Amino acid sequence: MKQWTVRVIPALALAAALGACSDSALAPEPRDAAAGVDANGAGSGLARAFLSVSAGLGFTCGTTLDGAAYCWGENGSGQLGTGDFDARAVPARVAGVPAALAASTGAAHACALTAAGEVYCWGDNSAGQLGDGTTSGSASPVRVRRPAGVRFVSVTTGAVHGCGLATDRATYCWGDNSAGQLGDGTLNGSSVPVRVQAPAGAVFRSVRSGDGAAHTCAVGAAGAAWCWGDNSYGQLGTGAAGAPSTVPVRVAGGVRFTAVAGSGLGHTCAVSTAAQAYCWGDNSNGQLGDGTTVPRPLPTAVLSTRRYASVETGWFHSCGSTFLSGAYCWGDANGGKLGNGTASGFTAAPVAVTASQGFGQMDPGADHSCARRVDGAAYCWGQGFSGQLGDGQSTNSAVPVRVANPGSTPAASRAAGAGRAQARDGVAEWCRARAARGAAVICA
């Protein structure tokens, strides 16, 4: 669901940093994993430490220090990239992505950025969201047809579209454009990258979308935020909900941001230069974290005195990691995706994720959430019926559980009830969720 930027880090220095952390001091107690999985991660090696993790609709993907991409969970559209349509309850290797740096998940597809500046995508392609010039789905990675001379430094995925930021800071998007989320001034979808019409003088340093989003946002060099696409709930932050925008519009309110989060189904969050979390848009489940369920078309401060390092959005909930006090989530709690031990209702203010000291990069999805710990271990929580928690089981957990070691092959690696005929239609489910919230969409 989110955007990742190329950063060259000396391998030995990173390995030393990862190895300096103590599991006993930081780790939540893992539940028992399936046969063959070491629940404590012993013997995984630094090469298998996670660099990124991204939660989608019923599935998760991540990349590891050795340049491999892994996915697990729902696979009815081939979104695990394994060449088949069988769900997995532990990380399964994505074949054919060389030197993967980061992965990003949509509703039923995923993309990965490589060290060469290429983007590969796999899964559902009904709207051209794989970016390969076709609308044919693929259970194996296909290369996005980048324009001549373009090298990507980040990739982000929306529900059924994707975007990449190039070395020259131009932004390109592809896939569904029914709400203007490609930002090219039209409502015409594209199966190859098209250039976003950035405002004159605007230089984007990061671009974000999310696995439930039909909108895209960016932060400029001076801290201004820009959004484009669906605005049914005020998620563009312009001060009013209503018509979509097919080109970037500036987020109002005067707040300067360091980063904007991956966008939720109808809301957006960001971190200010003062390390304050802000959210805006749909608030029907308290996902803005301001203590109410009132929608906000302008950036509104999350109820917290903590300093946030990052904040991310799921479909109807949000999560953030703080500098000193662990991780927090707010919004829809069904299935346990807030990670605080509750599995129903919602909370309109941040609650602490259980045993989350050391959680850094976080990514909430549609019905579960995941985080990467500072030592490279990955944890997930929430709904797990398709194996999306990655611990070898197909059950929910309202507190974080450790993802099995990448490359492990437990006996229960294929999630229960995971045959293709029983799989969820991620794109259809996303469309129905938008329609239920009042968006002007027609679902098949």
C-alpha positions in Angstrom: 0.0 0.0 0.0 2.5 2.7 0.1 5.6 4.6 -1.2 9.2 3.7 -0.8 12.3 5.6 -1.8 15.7 4.3 -2.9 18.3 4.8 -0.2 21.8 3.3 -0.5 22.9 1.9 2.8 26.2 0.1 3.3 25.3 -3.6 3.9 27.7 -4.1 6.8 26.7 -1.0 8.6 23.0 -1.9 8.3 23.7 -5.5 9.4 25.5 -4.2 12.5 22.6 -1.9 13.3 20.1 -4.7 12.9 22.1 -7.0 15.0 22.4 -4.6 17.9 18.8 -5.0 18.9 17.7 -7.5 21.5 14.6 -9.6 20.7 14.0 -10.3 24.4 13.7 -6.6 25.2 11.5 -5.6 22.2 9.5 -8.6 21.0 5.9 -9.3 21.8 5.4 -12.9 22.8 4.6 -14.8 19.6 1.8 -17.3 19.4 2.8 -20.8 18.2 3.5 -20.9 14.6 2.9 -23.8 12.2 5.1 -26.9 12.1 8.6 -26.0 10.8 8.6 -22.4 11.8 10.8 -21.1 14.5 8.5 -18.6 16.2 11.4 -16.7 17.7 13.1 -16.3 14.3 16.3 -18.0 15.3 18.7 -18.7 12.5 17.0 -16.5 10.0 20.2 -14.4 9.5 20.5 -10.8 8.7 20.1 -11.4 5.0 16.5 -12.3 5.7 15.7 -9.2 7.8 12.8 -7.2 6.4 13.6 -3.8 4.9 9.9 -3.0 4.2 6.4 -4.5 4.8 3.1 -3.5 3.1 -0.4 -4.7 4.0 -3.1 -4.9 1.3 -6.6 -6.4 1.2 -6.1 -9.8 2.8 -2.4 -10.2 1.8 1.0 -8.7 2.7 4.3 -8.2 0.9 7.8 -7.3 2.0 11.4 -7.1 0.9 14.4 -8.3 2.7 18.0 -7.2 3.1 19.2 -9.7 0.5 17.1 -8.1 -2.2 14.3 -10.6 -2.2 10.5 -9.9 -2.3 8.1 -12.1 -0.4 4.3 -12.1 -0.1 1.7 -14.1 1.9 -2.0 -14.3 2.4 -4.9 -14.1 -0.2 -3.9 -15.0 -3.7 -7.1 -15.3 -5.8 -5.7 -12.8 -8.3 -2.1 -13.9 -8.2 -1.2 -11.0 -5.9 1.5 -13.0 -4.2 3.5 -13.2 -7.3 4.2 -16.9 -6.9 3.0 -18.0 -10.3 -0.1 -19.7 -8.9 -3.3 -18.8 -7.1 -2.8 -20.6 -3.8 -2.9 -18.5 -0.6 0.1 -18.8 1.8 0.2 -18.5 5.5 4.0 -17.7 5.6 6.2 -15.6 3.3 6.6 -17.0 -0.2 9.3 -15.8 -2.5 8.3 -13.6 -5.4 10.3 -14.9 -8.4 11.6 -12.6 -11.1 12.2 -9.3 -9.3 15.9 -8.6 -9.3 17.4 -6.7 -6.3 14.1 -5.7 -4.8 14.3 -2.7 -2.5 10.6 -2.3 -1.4 7.2 -3.6 -2.1 3.8 -1.9 -2.2 0.3 -3.5 -2.1 -3.0 -2.5 -3.7 -6.4 -4.1 -3.4 -5.4 -7.2 -5.4 -2.0 -6.4 -6.9 1.4 -5.5 -5.7 4.5 -3.7 -7.1 8.2 -3.7 -6.2 11.0 -1.2 -6.8 14.4 -2.5 -7.8 17.9 -1.1 -7.3 18.0 -0.4 -11.1 15.1 2.0 -10.9 12.7 -0.5 -12.5 9.2 -1.3 -11.1 7.7 -4.8 -11.4 4.0 -5.5 -10.6 1.8 -8.7 -10.4 -1.8 -9.7 -9.6 -5.0 -8.2 -10.8 -4.7 -6.0 -14.0 -8.4 -5.3 -14.8 -7.6 -1.5 -15.0 -4.0 -1.7 -16.3 -2.6 -1.3 -12.8 0.4 -3.6 -13.6 1.6 -0.9 -16.0 2.8 -3.3 -18.7 0.6 -2.0 -21.5 -2.1 -4.7 -21.1 -5.1 -5.5 -19.0 -4.2 -9.2 -18.5 -3.6 -10.3 -14.9 -0.4 -12.0 -14.0 0.5 -14.3 -11.1 4.2 -13.6 -11.9 5.9 -10.2 -11.9 5.8 -8.1 -15.1 7.9 -5.0 -15.7 6.2 -1.6 -15.8 6.7 0.1 -19.2 8.5 3.2 -17.9 9.0 6.0 -20.4 12.4 6.2 -22.1 15.1 7.6 -19.9 13.0 7.4 -16.7 14.4 5.8 -13.6 12.1 5.4 -10.6 13.3 6.2 -7.1 10.0 5.2 -5.4 6.8 3.3 -6.1 3.3 3.5 -4.5 0.1 1.6 -5.1 -3.5 2.6 -4.8 -6.4 0.2 -4.8 -6.2 -0.2 -8.6 -3.5 2.2 -9.7 0.2 2.8 -9.2 2.6 5.7 -9.2 6.3 6.2 -9.4 8.5 9.1 -8.6 11.4 9.5 -11.0 15.0 10.8 -10.5 14.1 14.1 -12.0 11.2 14.4 -9.5 8.5 14.0 -12.2 5.7 11.7 -11.1 4.1 9.0 -13.3 0.9 7.0 -12.6 -0.9 4.2 -14.3 -4.1 2.1 -14.0 -7.6 3.1 -13.0 -8.3 6.8 -13.5 -12.1 6.9 -12.9 -11.6 9.5 -10.1 -8.6 11.3 -11.6 -6.1 9.5 -9.4 -3.5 9.4 -12.2 -3.3 13.2 -12.1 -2.8 13.8 -15.8 -5.8 16.1 -16.3 -8.2 13.4 -17.6 -10.4 10.6 -16.4 -8.9 8.1 -18.9 -7.3 5.1 -17.5 -3.9 4.0 -18.8 -2.1 0.7 -18.8 1.3 2.5 -19.1 2.7 5.3 -17.0 1.4 8.8 -17.8 3.0 12.0 -16.4 1.2 13.8 -13.5 0.5 17.4 -14.3 2.4 18.9 -11.3 1.7 22.6 -10.6 4.3 25.0 -11.9 7.2 25.3 -9.5 6.1 22.3 -7.4 8.9 19.7 -6.8 7.6 16.5 -5.3 9.9 14.7 -2.9 7.5 11.9 -2.0 4.3 10.5 -3.6 1.8 8.3 -1.8 -1.4 6.3 -2.3 -2.8 3.3 -0.5 -4.4 -0.1 -1.0 -7.9 1.3 -0.5 -7.4 4.7 -2.2 -8.7 6.2 -5.4 -6.6 9.3 -4.7 -2.9 10.1 -4.6 -0.9 12.7 -2.5 2.5 14.2 -2.5 4.7 16.4 -0.4 6.8 19.2 -2.1 10.2 20.5 -1.2 8.8 23.3 1.0 6.5 21.1 3.0 3.3 21.8 1.1 1.1 18.8 0.4 -0.8 18.1 -2.8 -3.5 15.6 -3.6 -5.5 14.5 -6.6 -8.3 12.0 -7.4 -11.4 11.1 -5.4 -12.7 13.7 -3.0 -16.0 12.2 -2.0 -15.1 12.5 1.7 -12.8 15.6 1.6 -9.7 13.4 1.5 -7.9 15.9 -0.8 -7.8 18.4 2.1 -9.0 21.4 0.1 -11.7 22.5 2.6 -14.7 20.8 0.9 -15.8 17.4 -0.1 -17.2 16.9 -3.6 -16.0 16.5 -7.2 -12.7 14.8 -7.8 -9.6 16.6 -9.1 -7.8 15.3 -12.1 -4.7 17.3 -11.3 -2.9 18.0 -8.0 -4.5 20.6 -5.7 -2.8 22.0 -2.7 -3.9 20.8 0.7 -5.2 23.8 2.6 -4.7 24.8 6.2 -1.1 26.1 6.1 0.5 23.1 7.9 4.0 22.1 6.6 4.5 18.4 6.3 7.6 16.2 6.2 5.6 13.2 4.8 2.1 12.3 3.7 0.8 8.8 4.5 -0.4 6.2 2.2 -4.0 7.2 1.6 -7.0 5.3 3.1 -10.2 4.5 1.3 -11.6 7.9 2.1 -9.0 9.7 4.3 -5.5 10.9 4.4 -2.9 11.4 7.1 0.5 13.2 7.3 3.2 14.1 9.7 4.1 17.8 10.2 7.5 19.4 10.5 6.7 19.6 14.3 6.2 15.8 14.4 2.5 16.1 14.9 0.1 13.7 13.2 -2.7 15.2 11.1 -5.6 13.5 9.3 -8.5 14.6 7.1 -11.4 13.2 5.1 -13.8 10.4 6.1 -14.1 9.9 9.9 -17.0 7.4 10.1 -15.0 5.0 12.2 -12.8 7.6 14.1 -10.0 7.0 11.6 -8.9 10.7 11.9 -8.1 10.2 15.5 -9.5 13.6 16.7 -11.9 12.1 19.2 -14.9 12.5 17.0 -16.6 10.8 14.0 -17.1 14.1 12.2 -15.6 14.3 8.7 -12.9 16.9 8.2 -12.1 18.3 4.8 -9.0 20.1 6.3 -6.0 18.7 8.1 -7.0 18.1 11.7 -4.5 17.3 14.5 -4.7 13.7 15.9 -5.4 13.7 19.7 -1.9 13.1 21.0 1.0 14.9 22.7 3.4 12.3 21.3 5.9 13.1 18.6 5.3 10.9 15.5 8.0 9.7 13.3 5.5 8.4 10.7 1.8 7.8 10.3 0.0 5.5 7.8 -3.6 4.8 6.8 -5.7 1.6 6.2 -9.1 1.5 4.8 -10.9 2.7 7.9 -8.1 2.9 10.5 -4.7 4.6 10.9 -1.5 3.8 12.7 1.6 5.7 13.6 5.0 5.1 15.1 6.4 7.6 17.7 9.9 8.5 18.5 9.9 7.3 22.1 6.7 5.5 23.0 6.0 2.7 20.5 3.2 2.5 18.0 -0.4 3.7 18.2 -3.5 3.0 16.0 -7.0 4.4 15.9 -10.3 3.9 14.0 -12.0 0.7 13.1 -11.0 -2.1 15.5 -12.9 -5.1 13.9 -10.8 -8.2 13.6 -8.2 -6.7 16.0 -6.4 -4.5 13.5 -5.6 -1.8 16.1 -3.4 -4.3 17.9 -4.4 -3.4 21.4 -6.2 -6.6 22.3 -9.7 -5.5 21.2 -11.5 -6.9 18.2 -14.7 -4.9 17.8 -16.1 -1.4 17.6 -13.8 1.6 17.0 -11.8 4.1 18.8 -11.6 7.8 17.8 -8.3 8.5 19.6 -4.9 6.7 19.5 -4.5 3.5 21.5 -1.2 1.8 22.1 -0.3 -1.2 20.1 0.6 -4.1 22.5 4.4 -4.5 23.0 5.3 -2.2 20.1 8.5 -0.7 21.4 10.9 -0.8 18.5 8.3 -0.7 15.8 9.4 1.6 13.0 7.9 1.5 9.5 4.2 0.6 9.8 1.5 -0.2 7.2 -2.2 -0.8 8.0 -4.2 -2.5 5.3 -7.9 -3.2 4.8 -8.4 -5.6 7.6 -5.0 -6.1 9.2 -1.9 -4.1 10.1 1.8 -4.8 9.9 5.0 -3.2 11.1 8.8 -3.7 10.7 10.8 -3.6 13.9 14.1 -1.9 14.1 16.0 -5.2 14.0 14.3 -6.2 10.8 11.6 -8.6 12.2 8.1 -8.1 10.9 4.9 -8.3 12.9 1.2 -8.3 11.8 -2.1 -8.3 13.6 -5.9 -8.2 12.8 -7.8 -10.5 10.5 -5.8 -13.6 9.4 -8.2 -15.9 7.7 -6.2 -15.9 4.5 -2.9 -16.2 6.2 -2.1 -12.5 5.8 -0.5 -12.3 9.3 2.3 -14.6 8.0 2.8 -16.7 11.1 1.6 -20.0 9.6 -1.9 -19.7 10.8 -5.3 -18.6 9.4 -6.8 -17.1 12.4 -7.2 -13.5 13.7 -5.0 -11.9 16.3 -5.8 -8.7 18.2 -2.1 -8.3 19.2 1.0 -8.4 17.1 2.3 -11.8 16.0 5.7 -12.3 14.4 5.8 -13.1 10.7 7.6 -16.4 10.0 11.1 -16.3 8.7 11.2 -15.6 5.0 11.9 -18.8 3.1 10.6 -21.1 5.8 8.4 -23.9 4.6 6.1 -25.2 7.4 3.6 -27.9 6.7 0.7 -25.5 7.0 2.2 -22.9 4.6 -0.9 -22.9 2.4 -3.7 -21.1 4.2 -6.9 -23.0 5.0 -9.7 -22.5 2.5 -7.4 -20.8 0.1 -8.4 -22.4 -3.2 -8.9 -20.0 -6.1 -12.7 -20.7 -6.3 -13.1 -19.4 -2.7 -10.9 -16.4 -3.0 -12.0 -12.9 -2.4 -12.4 -10.5 -5.4 -10.3 -7.7 -4.0 -11.2 -5.1 -6.6 -15.0 -5.8 -6.4 -14.8 -5.7 -2.6 -13.0 -2.3 -2.7 -15.6 -0.9 -5.1 -18.5 -2.1 -2.9 -16.8 -0.5 0.2 -16.6 2.8 -1.6 -20.2 2.6 -2.8 -21.3 1.9 0.8 -19.7 5.1 1.9 -21.5 7.1 -0.8 -19.0 7.4 -3.6 -20.5 7.7 -7.1 -19.2 4.4 -8.4 -20.9 1.5 -10.3 -19.6 -1.9 -9.2 -19.8 -5.1 -11.3 
